[in-house]
Amino acid sequence: MFHGPLMDRKSGLRKDDLIEVLLDIRMLPEDREPWVRGMLIGTTRNAIEILDQRGDFRSVARDVIVEVRLITHLRRTYIEDRELLKFEKDDMRRRSEMHEKAEKTGEGYESSLWG
């Protein structure tokens, strides 16, 4: 898509996008549909994770992907998504509190204090 709201996006696919993925048919069993359709859950260096149309979680190796089509994006851009930003701030705060608690309860806490 060369025109429209996708032109303003800073990067390609985002979490929660609805996508279609065409798989290399040589890698599939016979009579298997080569298209995987669903919501993008996440990506790793070696795979993309999709919640497919039937509600099944699928991790697809990047090596077998021939084409990825963006159907629509459901989430706002990162900076405009207040819900996502709030979640990330709360998560950072929670992790910081857990780290502090672990330091206080762990051995050697007093030895790490500045005198």
Number of C-alpha atoms within 10 A of each C-alpha: 9 6 7 7 8 15 11 9 12 9 9 8 19 20 15 18 19 21 19 19 20 16 21 14 16 9 11 12 9 8 7 8 11 17 15 18 19 23 24 22 18 16 16 10 7 10 16 17 18 27 19 18 11 8 10 10 14 16 16 17 14 14 11 16 18 12 11 15 13 16 14 13 17 12 13 14 15 13 8 10 11 12 10 15 13 11 11 12 11 12 12 12 12 12 12 12 12 12 11 12 11 12 14 13 10 10 10 10 11 12 8 10 7 5 5
